[in-house]
Amino acid sequence: MTLLLFLAFVSTAPAAAPASPKSNATLVKEARAAYDRGDKAAFLAIYEELARRRPGEVFTLYNLACGQALNGRAEAAVRTLEEILAHRVASNLDADTDFDSIRQTEGYRRVANQMAALRKDRVSSGAARAFTIPEKGFVAEGVAWDPVTKAFFVSSVRRRRIVRIGRDGPVTDFVTAGRDGLRSALGMRVDPKRRALWVASEVIPSMDGYKKGEPRAAAVFEYDVDTGRLRKEHLPPADAGDPPGFDDLTLAPDGSVFVNDGFSPRIWRIPPGGGLEVFLASDAFGGTQGMAVSTDGRTLYVSDYRGLVAVDIASRRVTPIRVPQDLSLAGIDGLALSRRSLIAIQNGIIPHRVIRLDLASDGVTISRARILEMNHPDFDEPTLGVVVDGALYFSAGSQGQKFLNEKNPISPADMREAVILKLPL
């Protein structure tokens, strides 16, 4: 059938209902398939559409630049790379063969040099070491604070432990390695009223004792913060669908615990006295990461590694938070609230950094955004933290990805002690 005949046939057929637009996740999968089969034009077309849907989202822009370069659109690729740079994000462009066709252009060399300079650009608001856990390979992830006893708690991804740092400074085991069936110990929060320490946990390849192919087995552990006794291991329902991945959580003023799901676009909740349940599943975000609840308990802020959304807890309405023109919201792992500001720890972009997002009165608009700390000498994949008395205490260098490289595993000599930084806000 020729094109003209096909068009004529369509014009005389009954009008069909418009097809539902494909989700972003579906488009990403189709782009991957197009790339794998060498269909450069299809790959570019899909990322042009995703860039329209996700303005300013740097991961999308990066793939768009790759598609433009692969299709011989050198000037467009350079402009897209410049847009990424304008968001204060860098990449190791020289390691990506997709840019081979434009590597010798003046525009590419200029952007590559500027990105290299950004990777060394130091921004500081006075972050300094609060304390160190003198154990290489501890792999600190979560930091929690008990305002009653003035004690910090730090979780270990690798050792499957939780330590307590008292007011006078000694580091002691709160939960010994693997006790109560604890998997990797990840995000944590203290509920001072109910005297509980909530801990997100799951099986991770970098933890001690991991066996290849082992189920994720995500759970939330509820400990008595005074005695260390396990109150309950909260497990997802057997009929919950895809196995979740829990690595962070946050606490609402009413005692509700909200839990992320890094492998599915879901948010989980444990209501006071209740069990673990799906609070929200939405195609408005991807697998969830850091979370924080507003002081009035009405809004839950959630990162999905691409950006931020605000969830109205009562209605479960999701509002995307717009990207600032000069700063990316991608790669946010840790998220905390300080009065009317969100403090975000970004380890999914280069350079790693901590940013402050001041919120307008509507709670969903960023009135001001700025980098607080970038390229700190202790940074080696910073993760999670907690705000205490006007300062952010956070894990500075988990080295997490270095423990996952099976072909070139990290050597004991390259492991770092766990450093918790204090950043005045």
Contacts in CASP RR format, 6 or more apart in sequence:
PFRMAT RR
TARGET T0000
AUTHOR 0000-0000-0000
METHOD contacts of the structure
MODEL  1
MTLLLFLAFVSTAPAAAPASPKSNATLVKEARAAYDRGDKAAFLAIYEEL
ARRRPGEVFTLYNLACGQALNGRAEAAVRTLEEILAHRVASNLDADTDFD
SIRQTEGYRRVANQMAALRKDRVSSGAARAFTIPEKGFVAEGVAWDPVTK
AFFVSSVRRRRIVRIGRDGPVTDFVTAGRDGLRSALGMRVDPKRRALWVA
SEVIPSMDGYKKGEPRAAAVFEYDVDTGRLRKEHLPPADAGDPPGFDDLT
LAPDGSVFVNDGFSPRIWRIPPGGGLEVFLASDAFGGTQGMAVSTDGRTL
YVSDYRGLVAVDIASRRVTPIRVPQDLSLAGIDGLALSRRSLIAIQNGII
PHRVIRLDLASDGVTISRARILEMNHPDFDEPTLGVVVDGALYFSAGSQG
QKFLNEKNPISPADMREAVILKLPL
1 9 0 8 1.000
22 30 0 8 1.000
23 283 0 8 1.000
24 50 0 8 1.000
24 53 0 8 1.000
24 54 0 8 1.000
24 283 0 8 1.000
25 265 0 8 1.000
25 283 0 8 1.000
25 286 0 8 1.000
27 46 0 8 1.000
27 49 0 8 1.000
27 50 0 8 1.000
28 50 0 8 1.000
30 42 0 8 1.000
30 46 0 8 1.000
31 42 0 8 1.000
31 43 0 8 1.000
31 46 0 8 1.000
31 47 0 8 1.000
31 50 0 8 1.000
31 63 0 8 1.000
34 40 0 8 1.000
34 42 0 8 1.000
34 43 0 8 1.000
34 46 0 8 1.000
35 43 0 8 1.000
40 67 0 8 1.000
40 70 0 8 1.000
40 71 0 8 1.000
41 71 0 8 1.000
43 66 0 8 1.000
43 67 0 8 1.000
43 70 0 8 1.000
44 64 0 8 1.000
44 67 0 8 1.000
44 68 0 8 1.000
44 70 0 8 1.000
44 71 0 8 1.000
44 73 0 8 1.000
47 60 0 8 1.000
47 63 0 8 1.000
47 64 0 8 1.000
47 66 0 8 1.000
47 67 0 8 1.000
48 64 0 8 1.000
50 60 0 8 1.000
50 63 0 8 1.000
50 64 0 8 1.000
51 57 0 8 1.000
51 60 0 8 1.000
51 61 0 8 1.000
51 64 0 8 1.000
54 60 0 8 1.000
54 306 0 8 1.000
55 323 0 8 1.000
56 83 0 8 1.000
56 87 0 8 1.000
56 323 0 8 1.000
56 328 0 8 1.000
57 306 0 8 1.000
57 307 0 8 1.000
57 323 0 8 1.000
57 328 0 8 1.000
57 330 0 8 1.000
58 84 0 8 1.000
58 87 0 8 1.000
58 89 0 8 1.000
58 328 0 8 1.000
58 330 0 8 1.000
58 349 0 8 1.000
59 306 0 8 1.000
59 330 0 8 1.000
60 306 0 8 1.000
61 80 0 8 1.000
61 83 0 8 1.000
61 84 0 8 1.000
62 84 0 8 1.000
62 91 0 8 1.000
64 80 0 8 1.000
65 77 0 8 1.000
65 80 0 8 1.000
65 81 0 8 1.000
65 84 0 8 1.000
65 99 0 8 1.000
66 77 0 8 1.000
66 96 0 8 1.000
66 98 0 8 1.000
66 99 0 8 1.000
67 73 0 8 1.000
67 77 0 8 1.000
67 98 0 8 1.000
68 74 0 8 1.000
68 76 0 8 1.000
68 77 0 8 1.000
68 80 0 8 1.000
69 77 0 8 1.000
69 98 0 8 1.000
69 99 0 8 1.000
69 100 0 8 1.000
69 101 0 8 1.000
69 102 0 8 1.000
70 98 0 8 1.000
70 101 0 8 1.000
72 101 0 8 1.000
72 102 0 8 1.000
74 101 0 8 1.000
74 102 0 8 1.000
74 105 0 8 1.000
74 108 0 8 1.000
77 99 0 8 1.000
77 102 0 8 1.000
77 108 0 8 1.000
78 102 0 8 1.000
78 105 0 8 1.000
78 107 0 8 1.000
78 108 0 8 1.000
78 111 0 8 1.000
81 93 0 8 1.000
81 108 0 8 1.000
81 111 0 8 1.000
82 111 0 8 1.000
84 91 0 8 1.000
85 111 0 8 1.000
85 114 0 8 1.000
85 115 0 8 1.000
85 118 0 8 1.000
86 325 0 8 1.000
86 326 0 8 1.000
87 323 0 8 1.000
87 326 0 8 1.000
87 327 0 8 1.000
87 328 0 8 1.000
88 118 0 8 1.000
88 326 0 8 1.000
88 327 0 8 1.000
88 328 0 8 1.000
88 371 0 8 1.000
89 118 0 8 1.000
89 328 0 8 1.000
89 330 0 8 1.000
89 349 0 8 1.000
89 350 0 8 1.000
90 115 0 8 1.000
90 116 0 8 1.000
90 118 0 8 1.000
90 119 0 8 1.000
90 350 0 8 1.000
90 351 0 8 1.000
91 115 0 8 1.000
91 350 0 8 1.000
92 350 0 8 1.000
93 99 0 8 1.000
93 108 0 8 1.000
93 111 0 8 1.000
93 112 0 8 1.000
93 115 0 8 1.000
94 103 0 8 1.000
94 112 0 8 1.000
99 108 0 8 1.000
102 108 0 8 1.000
103 109 0 8 1.000
118 351 0 8 1.000
119 350 0 8 1.000
119 351 0 8 1.000
119 375 0 8 1.000
120 375 0 8 1.000
121 351 0 8 1.000
121 374 0 8 1.000
121 375 0 8 1.000
122 374 0 8 1.000
122 375 0 8 1.000
122 376 0 8 1.000
123 353 0 8 1.000
123 371 0 8 1.000
123 372 0 8 1.000
123 373 0 8 1.000
123 374 0 8 1.000
123 375 0 8 1.000
124 373 0 8 1.000
124 374 0 8 1.000
124 376 0 8 1.000
125 372 0 8 1.000
125 373 0 8 1.000
125 423 0 8 1.000
125 424 0 8 1.000
126 373 0 8 1.000
126 423 0 8 1.000
126 424 0 8 1.000
127 354 0 8 1.000
127 372 0 8 1.000
127 373 0 8 1.000
127 376 0 8 1.000
127 421 0 8 1.000
127 422 0 8 1.000
127 423 0 8 1.000
127 424 0 8 1.000
128 421 0 8 1.000
128 422 0 8 1.000
129 378 0 8 1.000
129 419 0 8 1.000
129 420 0 8 1.000
129 421 0 8 1.000
129 422 0 8 1.000
130 393 0 8 1.000
130 420 0 8 1.000
130 421 0 8 1.000
130 422 0 8 1.000
131 152 0 8 1.000
131 165 0 8 1.000
131 169 0 8 1.000
131 171 0 8 1.000
131 420 0 8 1.000
132 417 0 8 1.000
132 418 0 8 1.000
132 419 0 8 1.000
132 420 0 8 1.000
133 140 0 8 1.000
133 154 0 8 1.000
133 163 0 8 1.000
133 171 0 8 1.000
133 417 0 8 1.000
133 418 0 8 1.000
133 420 0 8 1.000
134 171 0 8 1.000
134 417 0 8 1.000
135 159 0 8 1.000
135 417 0 8 1.000
135 418 0 8 1.000
136 412 0 8 1.000
136 415 0 8 1.000
136 416 0 8 1.000
136 417 0 8 1.000
137 158 0 8 1.000
137 159 0 8 1.000
137 399 0 8 1.000
137 415 0 8 1.000
137 416 0 8 1.000
137 418 0 8 1.000
138 156 0 8 1.000
138 158 0 8 1.000
138 159 0 8 1.000
138 161 0 8 1.000
138 417 0 8 1.000
138 418 0 8 1.000
139 156 0 8 1.000
139 157 0 8 1.000
139 158 0 8 1.000
139 159 0 8 1.000
139 206 0 8 1.000
139 398 0 8 1.000
139 399 0 8 1.000
139 400 0 8 1.000
139 403 0 8 1.000
139 418 0 8 1.000
140 154 0 8 1.000
140 155 0 8 1.000
140 156 0 8 1.000
140 157 0 8 1.000
140 383 0 8 1.000
140 395 0 8 1.000
140 397 0 8 1.000
140 398 0 8 1.000
140 418 0 8 1.000
140 419 0 8 1.000
140 420 0 8 1.000
141 155 0 8 1.000
141 156 0 8 1.000
141 157 0 8 1.000
141 184 0 8 1.000
141 185 0 8 1.000
141 186 0 8 1.000
141 187 0 8 1.000
141 247 0 8 1.000
141 383 0 8 1.000
141 384 0 8 1.000
141 395 0 8 1.000
141 398 0 8 1.000
142 154 0 8 1.000
142 155 0 8 1.000
142 185 0 8 1.000
142 186 0 8 1.000
142 187 0 8 1.000
142 188 0 8 1.000
142 383 0 8 1.000
142 384 0 8 1.000
142 385 0 8 1.000
142 395 0 8 1.000
143 152 0 8 1.000
143 153 0 8 1.000
143 154 0 8 1.000
143 155 0 8 1.000
143 188 0 8 1.000
143 384 0 8 1.000
143 385 0 8 1.000
143 386 0 8 1.000
143 393 0 8 1.000
143 394 0 8 1.000
143 395 0 8 1.000
143 420 0 8 1.000
144 152 0 8 1.000
144 153 0 8 1.000
144 154 0 8 1.000
144 155 0 8 1.000
144 187 0 8 1.000
144 188 0 8 1.000
144 189 0 8 1.000
144 190 0 8 1.000
144 197 0 8 1.000
144 386 0 8 1.000
145 151 0 8 1.000
145 152 0 8 1.000
145 153 0 8 1.000
145 190 0 8 1.000
145 386 0 8 1.000
145 388 0 8 1.000
145 393 0 8 1.000
146 152 0 8 1.000
146 153 0 8 1.000
146 190 0 8 1.000
146 192 0 8 1.000
146 197 0 8 1.000
146 225 0 8 1.000
147 190 0 8 1.000
147 192 0 8 1.000
147 388 0 8 1.000
148 192 0 8 1.000
148 195 0 8 1.000
149 166 0 8 1.000
149 167 0 8 1.000
149 225 0 8 1.000
149 226 0 8 1.000
150 166 0 8 1.000
150 167 0 8 1.000
151 164 0 8 1.000
151 165 0 8 1.000
151 166 0 8 1.000
151 167 0 8 1.000
152 164 0 8 1.000
152 165 0 8 1.000
152 166 0 8 1.000
152 393 0 8 1.000
152 420 0 8 1.000
153 162 0 8 1.000
153 163 0 8 1.000
153 164 0 8 1.000
153 165 0 8 1.000
153 174 0 8 1.000
153 188 0 8 1.000
153 190 0 8 1.000
153 197 0 8 1.000
154 162 0 8 1.000
154 163 0 8 1.000
154 165 0 8 1.000
154 395 0 8 1.000
154 418 0 8 1.000
154 420 0 8 1.000
155 161 0 8 1.000
155 162 0 8 1.000
155 185 0 8 1.000
155 186 0 8 1.000
155 187 0 8 1.000
155 188 0 8 1.000
155 199 0 8 1.000
156 162 0 8 1.000
156 163 0 8 1.000
156 184 0 8 1.000
156 185 0 8 1.000
156 418 0 8 1.000
157 184 0 8 1.000
157 185 0 8 1.000
157 186 0 8 1.000
157 204 0 8 1.000
157 206 0 8 1.000
157 207 0 8 1.000
157 398 0 8 1.000
157 400 0 8 1.000
157 403 0 8 1.000
158 184 0 8 1.000
158 206 0 8 1.000
158 207 0 8 1.000
158 208 0 8 1.000
158 403 0 8 1.000
159 177 0 8 1.000
159 207 0 8 1.000
159 208 0 8 1.000
160 177 0 8 1.000
160 178 0 8 1.000
160 182 0 8 1.000
160 183 0 8 1.000
160 184 0 8 1.000
160 185 0 8 1.000
160 207 0 8 1.000
160 208 0 8 1.000
161 173 0 8 1.000
161 175 0 8 1.000
161 176 0 8 1.000
161 177 0 8 1.000
161 178 0 8 1.000
161 182 0 8 1.000
161 185 0 8 1.000
162 173 0 8 1.000
162 174 0 8 1.000
162 175 0 8 1.000
162 182 0 8 1.000
162 185 0 8 1.000
162 188 0 8 1.000
162 197 0 8 1.000
162 199 0 8 1.000
162 223 0 8 1.000
163 171 0 8 1.000
163 172 0 8 1.000
163 173 0 8 1.000
163 174 0 8 1.000
164 171 0 8 1.000
164 172 0 8 1.000
164 173 0 8 1.000
164 174 0 8 1.000
165 171 0 8 1.000
166 172 0 8 1.000
174 197 0 8 1.000
174 223 0 8 1.000
174 228 0 8 1.000
175 182 0 8 1.000
175 185 0 8 1.000
175 223 0 8 1.000
175 228 0 8 1.000
177 208 0 8 1.000
180 221 0 8 1.000
180 230 0 8 1.000
180 233 0 8 1.000
181 233 0 8 1.000
182 199 0 8 1.000
182 201 0 8 1.000
182 221 0 8 1.000
183 201 0 8 1.000
183 202 0 8 1.000
183 203 0 8 1.000
183 204 0 8 1.000
183 207 0 8 1.000
183 217 0 8 1.000
183 219 0 8 1.000
184 201 0 8 1.000
184 202 0 8 1.000
184 203 0 8 1.000
184 204 0 8 1.000
184 206 0 8 1.000
184 207 0 8 1.000
184 247 0 8 1.000
185 199 0 8 1.000
185 201 0 8 1.000
186 199 0 8 1.000
186 200 0 8 1.000
186 201 0 8 1.000
186 202 0 8 1.000
186 246 0 8 1.000
186 247 0 8 1.000
186 248 0 8 1.000
186 384 0 8 1.000
187 199 0 8 1.000
187 200 0 8 1.000
187 247 0 8 1.000
187 248 0 8 1.000
187 249 0 8 1.000
187 384 0 8 1.000
188 197 0 8 1.000
188 198 0 8 1.000
188 199 0 8 1.000
188 200 0 8 1.000
188 249 0 8 1.000
189 197 0 8 1.000
189 198 0 8 1.000
189 249 0 8 1.000
189 250 0 8 1.000
189 251 0 8 1.000
189 257 0 8 1.000
189 386 0 8 1.000
190 196 0 8 1.000
190 197 0 8 1.000
190 198 0 8 1.000
190 225 0 8 1.000
190 251 0 8 1.000
191 197 0 8 1.000
191 198 0 8 1.000
191 225 0 8 1.000
191 251 0 8 1.000
191 255 0 8 1.000
192 225 0 8 1.000
193 255 0 8 1.000
194 255 0 8 1.000
194 272 0 8 1.000
195 224 0 8 1.000
195 225 0 8 1.000
195 226 0 8 1.000
196 222 0 8 1.000
196 223 0 8 1.000
196 224 0 8 1.000
196 225 0 8 1.000
196 231 0 8 1.000
197 222 0 8 1.000
197 223 0 8 1.000
197 224 0 8 1.000
197 225 0 8 1.000
197 228 0 8 1.000
198 220 0 8 1.000
198 221 0 8 1.000
198 222 0 8 1.000
198 223 0 8 1.000
198 249 0 8 1.000
198 251 0 8 1.000
198 257 0 8 1.000
198 270 0 8 1.000
199 220 0 8 1.000
199 221 0 8 1.000
199 222 0 8 1.000
199 223 0 8 1.000
200 218 0 8 1.000
200 220 0 8 1.000
200 246 0 8 1.000
200 247 0 8 1.000
200 248 0 8 1.000
200 249 0 8 1.000
200 259 0 8 1.000
200 260 0 8 1.000
201 218 0 8 1.000
201 219 0 8 1.000
201 220 0 8 1.000
201 221 0 8 1.000
201 246 0 8 1.000
202 216 0 8 1.000
202 217 0 8 1.000
202 218 0 8 1.000
202 219 0 8 1.000
202 245 0 8 1.000
202 246 0 8 1.000
202 247 0 8 1.000
203 210 0 8 1.000
203 214 0 8 1.000
203 215 0 8 1.000
203 216 0 8 1.000
203 217 0 8 1.000
203 218 0 8 1.000
204 210 0 8 1.000
205 212 0 8 1.000
205 403 0 8 1.000
205 404 0 8 1.000
206 400 0 8 1.000
206 403 0 8 1.000
206 404 0 8 1.000
215 243 0 8 1.000
216 243 0 8 1.000
216 244 0 8 1.000
216 245 0 8 1.000
216 263 0 8 1.000
218 236 0 8 1.000
218 243 0 8 1.000
218 244 0 8 1.000
218 245 0 8 1.000
218 246 0 8 1.000
219 233 0 8 1.000
219 234 0 8 1.000
219 235 0 8 1.000
219 236 0 8 1.000
219 246 0 8 1.000
220 233 0 8 1.000
220 234 0 8 1.000
220 246 0 8 1.000
220 249 0 8 1.000
220 257 0 8 1.000
220 259 0 8 1.000
220 270 0 8 1.000
220 276 0 8 1.000
221 230 0 8 1.000
221 232 0 8 1.000
221 233 0 8 1.000
221 234 0 8 1.000
222 230 0 8 1.000
222 231 0 8 1.000
222 232 0 8 1.000
222 233 0 8 1.000
222 234 0 8 1.000
223 229 0 8 1.000
223 230 0 8 1.000
223 231 0 8 1.000
224 230 0 8 1.000
224 231 0 8 1.000
234 270 0 8 1.000
234 275 0 8 1.000
234 276 0 8 1.000
235 276 0 8 1.000
236 243 0 8 1.000
236 244 0 8 1.000
236 268 0 8 1.000
236 276 0 8 1.000
237 276 0 8 1.000
237 277 0 8 1.000
240 278 0 8 1.000
242 263 0 8 1.000
242 264 0 8 1.000
243 263 0 8 1.000
244 261 0 8 1.000
244 262 0 8 1.000
244 263 0 8 1.000
244 264 0 8 1.000
244 266 0 8 1.000
244 268 0 8 1.000
245 260 0 8 1.000
245 261 0 8 1.000
245 262 0 8 1.000
245 263 0 8 1.000
245 264 0 8 1.000
246 259 0 8 1.000
246 260 0 8 1.000
246 261 0 8 1.000
246 262 0 8 1.000
246 268 0 8 1.000
247 260 0 8 1.000
247 262 0 8 1.000
247 289 0 8 1.000
248 259 0 8 1.000
248 260 0 8 1.000
248 289 0 8 1.000
248 290 0 8 1.000
248 291 0 8 1.000
248 333 0 8 1.000
248 334 0 8 1.000
248 384 0 8 1.000
249 257 0 8 1.000
249 258 0 8 1.000
249 259 0 8 1.000
249 260 0 8 1.000
249 291 0 8 1.000
250 257 0 8 1.000
250 258 0 8 1.000
250 290 0 8 1.000
250 291 0 8 1.000
250 292 0 8 1.000
250 293 0 8 1.000
250 300 0 8 1.000
250 335 0 8 1.000
251 257 0 8 1.000
251 258 0 8 1.000
251 293 0 8 1.000
252 258 0 8 1.000
252 293 0 8 1.000
252 297 0 8 1.000
252 300 0 8 1.000
252 313 0 8 1.000
253 293 0 8 1.000
253 295 0 8 1.000
253 296 0 8 1.000
253 297 0 8 1.000
254 272 0 8 1.000
254 297 0 8 1.000
255 272 0 8 1.000
256 269 0 8 1.000
256 270 0 8 1.000
256 271 0 8 1.000
256 272 0 8 1.000
257 269 0 8 1.000
257 270 0 8 1.000
258 267 0 8 1.000
258 268 0 8 1.000
258 269 0 8 1.000
258 279 0 8 1.000
258 291 0 8 1.000
258 293 0 8 1.000
258 300 0 8 1.000
259 267 0 8 1.000
259 268 0 8 1.000
259 269 0 8 1.000
259 270 0 8 1.000
259 276 0 8 1.000
260 267 0 8 1.000
260 268 0 8 1.000
260 287 0 8 1.000
260 288 0 8 1.000
260 289 0 8 1.000
260 290 0 8 1.000
260 291 0 8 1.000
260 302 0 8 1.000
261 267 0 8 1.000
261 268 0 8 1.000
261 287 0 8 1.000
261 288 0 8 1.000
262 287 0 8 1.000
262 288 0 8 1.000
262 289 0 8 1.000
263 287 0 8 1.000
264 281 0 8 1.000
264 286 0 8 1.000
264 287 0 8 1.000
265 281 0 8 1.000
265 282 0 8 1.000
265 283 0 8 1.000
265 284 0 8 1.000
265 285 0 8 1.000
265 286 0 8 1.000
265 287 0 8 1.000
265 288 0 8 1.000
265 304 0 8 1.000
266 278 0 8 1.000
266 279 0 8 1.000
266 280 0 8 1.000
266 281 0 8 1.000
266 287 0 8 1.000
266 288 0 8 1.000
267 278 0 8 1.000
267 279 0 8 1.000
267 280 0 8 1.000
267 281 0 8 1.000
267 288 0 8 1.000
267 291 0 8 1.000
267 300 0 8 1.000
267 302 0 8 1.000
267 311 0 8 1.000
268 276 0 8 1.000
268 277 0 8 1.000
268 278 0 8 1.000
268 279 0 8 1.000
269 276 0 8 1.000
269 277 0 8 1.000
269 278 0 8 1.000
269 279 0 8 1.000
270 276 0 8 1.000
270 277 0 8 1.000
271 277 0 8 1.000
279 316 0 8 1.000
280 311 0 8 1.000
280 316 0 8 1.000
280 318 0 8 1.000
282 318 0 8 1.000
284 309 0 8 1.000
284 318 0 8 1.000
284 320 0 8 1.000
285 302 0 8 1.000
285 304 0 8 1.000
285 306 0 8 1.000
285 309 0 8 1.000
285 318 0 8 1.000
286 304 0 8 1.000
286 305 0 8 1.000
286 306 0 8 1.000
287 304 0 8 1.000
287 305 0 8 1.000
288 302 0 8 1.000
288 303 0 8 1.000
288 304 0 8 1.000
289 302 0 8 1.000
289 303 0 8 1.000
289 304 0 8 1.000
289 305 0 8 1.000
289 331 0 8 1.000
289 332 0 8 1.000
289 333 0 8 1.000
289 334 0 8 1.000
289 335 0 8 1.000
290 302 0 8 1.000
290 303 0 8 1.000
290 332 0 8 1.000
290 333 0 8 1.000
290 334 0 8 1.000
290 335 0 8 1.000
290 384 0 8 1.000
291 300 0 8 1.000
291 301 0 8 1.000
291 302 0 8 1.000
291 303 0 8 1.000
291 335 0 8 1.000
292 300 0 8 1.000
292 301 0 8 1.000
292 335 0 8 1.000
292 336 0 8 1.000
292 337 0 8 1.000
292 342 0 8 1.000
293 299 0 8 1.000
293 300 0 8 1.000
293 301 0 8 1.000
293 313 0 8 1.000
293 337 0 8 1.000
294 300 0 8 1.000
294 301 0 8 1.000
294 337 0 8 1.000
294 363 0 8 1.000
295 337 0 8 1.000
295 339 0 8 1.000
297 313 0 8 1.000
298 312 0 8 1.000
298 313 0 8 1.000
298 314 0 8 1.000
299 310 0 8 1.000
299 311 0 8 1.000
299 312 0 8 1.000
299 313 0 8 1.000
299 363 0 8 1.000
299 364 0 8 1.000
300 310 0 8 1.000
300 311 0 8 1.000
300 313 0 8 1.000
301 308 0 8 1.000
301 309 0 8 1.000
301 310 0 8 1.000
301 311 0 8 1.000
301 321 0 8 1.000
301 335 0 8 1.000
301 337 0 8 1.000
301 342 0 8 1.000
302 308 0 8 1.000
302 309 0 8 1.000
302 310 0 8 1.000
302 311 0 8 1.000
302 335 0 8 1.000
303 329 0 8 1.000
303 331 0 8 1.000
303 332 0 8 1.000
303 333 0 8 1.000
303 334 0 8 1.000
303 335 0 8 1.000
303 344 0 8 1.000
305 330 0 8 1.000
305 331 0 8 1.000
305 332 0 8 1.000
305 333 0 8 1.000
305 348 0 8 1.000
306 329 0 8 1.000
306 330 0 8 1.000
306 331 0 8 1.000
307 320 0 8 1.000
307 321 0 8 1.000
307 323 0 8 1.000
307 329 0 8 1.000
307 330 0 8 1.000
307 331 0 8 1.000
307 332 0 8 1.000
308 320 0 8 1.000
308 321 0 8 1.000
308 329 0 8 1.000
308 332 0 8 1.000
308 335 0 8 1.000
308 342 0 8 1.000
308 344 0 8 1.000
308 357 0 8 1.000
309 318 0 8 1.000
309 319 0 8 1.000
309 320 0 8 1.000
309 321 0 8 1.000
310 318 0 8 1.000
310 319 0 8 1.000
310 321 0 8 1.000
310 363 0 8 1.000
310 364 0 8 1.000
311 317 0 8 1.000
311 318 0 8 1.000
311 319 0 8 1.000
312 319 0 8 1.000
319 364 0 8 1.000
321 329 0 8 1.000
321 357 0 8 1.000
321 364 0 8 1.000
321 365 0 8 1.000
321 366 0 8 1.000
322 365 0 8 1.000
322 366 0 8 1.000
323 329 0 8 1.000
324 357 0 8 1.000
324 366 0 8 1.000
324 369 0 8 1.000
326 369 0 8 1.000
327 355 0 8 1.000
327 369 0 8 1.000
327 370 0 8 1.000
327 371 0 8 1.000
328 346 0 8 1.000
328 349 0 8 1.000
329 344 0 8 1.000
329 357 0 8 1.000
330 346 0 8 1.000
330 348 0 8 1.000
330 349 0 8 1.000
331 346 0 8 1.000
331 347 0 8 1.000
331 348 0 8 1.000
331 349 0 8 1.000
332 344 0 8 1.000
332 345 0 8 1.000
332 346 0 8 1.000
332 348 0 8 1.000
333 345 0 8 1.000
333 346 0 8 1.000
333 347 0 8 1.000
333 348 0 8 1.000
333 382 0 8 1.000
333 383 0 8 1.000
333 384 0 8 1.000
334 344 0 8 1.000
334 345 0 8 1.000
334 383 0 8 1.000
334 384 0 8 1.000
334 385 0 8 1.000
334 394 0 8 1.000
335 342 0 8 1.000
335 343 0 8 1.000
335 344 0 8 1.000
335 345 0 8 1.000
336 342 0 8 1.000
336 343 0 8 1.000
336 385 0 8 1.000
336 386 0 8 1.000
336 387 0 8 1.000
336 392 0 8 1.000
337 343 0 8 1.000
337 387 0 8 1.000
338 356 0 8 1.000
338 387 0 8 1.000
338 390 0 8 1.000
338 392 0 8 1.000
338 425 0 8 1.000
340 358 0 8 1.000
340 359 0 8 1.000
340 363 0 8 1.000
341 356 0 8 1.000
341 357 0 8 1.000
341 358 0 8 1.000
341 359 0 8 1.000
341 425 0 8 1.000
342 356 0 8 1.000
342 357 0 8 1.000
342 359 0 8 1.000
343 354 0 8 1.000
343 355 0 8 1.000
343 356 0 8 1.000
343 357 0 8 1.000
343 372 0 8 1.000
343 387 0 8 1.000
343 392 0 8 1.000
343 425 0 8 1.000
344 354 0 8 1.000
344 355 0 8 1.000
344 356 0 8 1.000
344 357 0 8 1.000
345 354 0 8 1.000
345 382 0 8 1.000
345 383 0 8 1.000
345 384 0 8 1.000
345 385 0 8 1.000
345 394 0 8 1.000
346 352 0 8 1.000
346 353 0 8 1.000
346 354 0 8 1.000
346 355 0 8 1.000
347 381 0 8 1.000
347 382 0 8 1.000
347 383 0 8 1.000
351 374 0 8 1.000
351 375 0 8 1.000
351 379 0 8 1.000
352 374 0 8 1.000
352 375 0 8 1.000
352 379 0 8 1.000
352 381 0 8 1.000
352 382 0 8 1.000
353 371 0 8 1.000
353 372 0 8 1.000
353 373 0 8 1.000
353 374 0 8 1.000
353 375 0 8 1.000
354 371 0 8 1.000
354 372 0 8 1.000
354 373 0 8 1.000
354 374 0 8 1.000
354 382 0 8 1.000
354 392 0 8 1.000
354 394 0 8 1.000
354 423 0 8 1.000
355 369 0 8 1.000
355 370 0 8 1.000
355 371 0 8 1.000
355 372 0 8 1.000
356 368 0 8 1.000
356 369 0 8 1.000
356 370 0 8 1.000
356 372 0 8 1.000
356 425 0 8 1.000
357 366 0 8 1.000
357 368 0 8 1.000
357 369 0 8 1.000
358 366 0 8 1.000
358 367 0 8 1.000
358 368 0 8 1.000
358 369 0 8 1.000
359 365 0 8 1.000
359 366 0 8 1.000
359 367 0 8 1.000
360 366 0 8 1.000
360 367 0 8 1.000
372 423 0 8 1.000
372 425 0 8 1.000
373 421 0 8 1.000
373 423 0 8 1.000
376 382 0 8 1.000
376 396 0 8 1.000
376 421 0 8 1.000
378 396 0 8 1.000
378 397 0 8 1.000
378 419 0 8 1.000
378 421 0 8 1.000
379 396 0 8 1.000
379 397 0 8 1.000
380 396 0 8 1.000
380 397 0 8 1.000
380 398 0 8 1.000
380 399 0 8 1.000
380 402 0 8 1.000
380 416 0 8 1.000
381 397 0 8 1.000
381 398 0 8 1.000
381 399 0 8 1.000
381 400 0 8 1.000
381 401 0 8 1.000
381 402 0 8 1.000
382 394 0 8 1.000
382 395 0 8 1.000
382 396 0 8 1.000
382 397 0 8 1.000
382 398 0 8 1.000
382 421 0 8 1.000
383 394 0 8 1.000
383 395 0 8 1.000
383 397 0 8 1.000
383 398 0 8 1.000
384 394 0 8 1.000
384 395 0 8 1.000
385 392 0 8 1.000
385 393 0 8 1.000
385 394 0 8 1.000
385 395 0 8 1.000
386 392 0 8 1.000
386 393 0 8 1.000
386 394 0 8 1.000
387 393 0 8 1.000
387 425 0 8 1.000
390 424 0 8 1.000
390 425 0 8 1.000
391 422 0 8 1.000
391 423 0 8 1.000
391 424 0 8 1.000
391 425 0 8 1.000
392 421 0 8 1.000
392 422 0 8 1.000
392 423 0 8 1.000
392 425 0 8 1.000
393 420 0 8 1.000
393 421 0 8 1.000
393 422 0 8 1.000
393 423 0 8 1.000
394 420 0 8 1.000
394 421 0 8 1.000
394 423 0 8 1.000
395 418 0 8 1.000
395 419 0 8 1.000
395 420 0 8 1.000
396 419 0 8 1.000
396 420 0 8 1.000
396 421 0 8 1.000
397 416 0 8 1.000
397 418 0 8 1.000
397 419 0 8 1.000
399 410 0 8 1.000
399 415 0 8 1.000
399 416 0 8 1.000
402 410 0 8 1.000
402 414 0 8 1.000
403 409 0 8 1.000
403 410 0 8 1.000
END
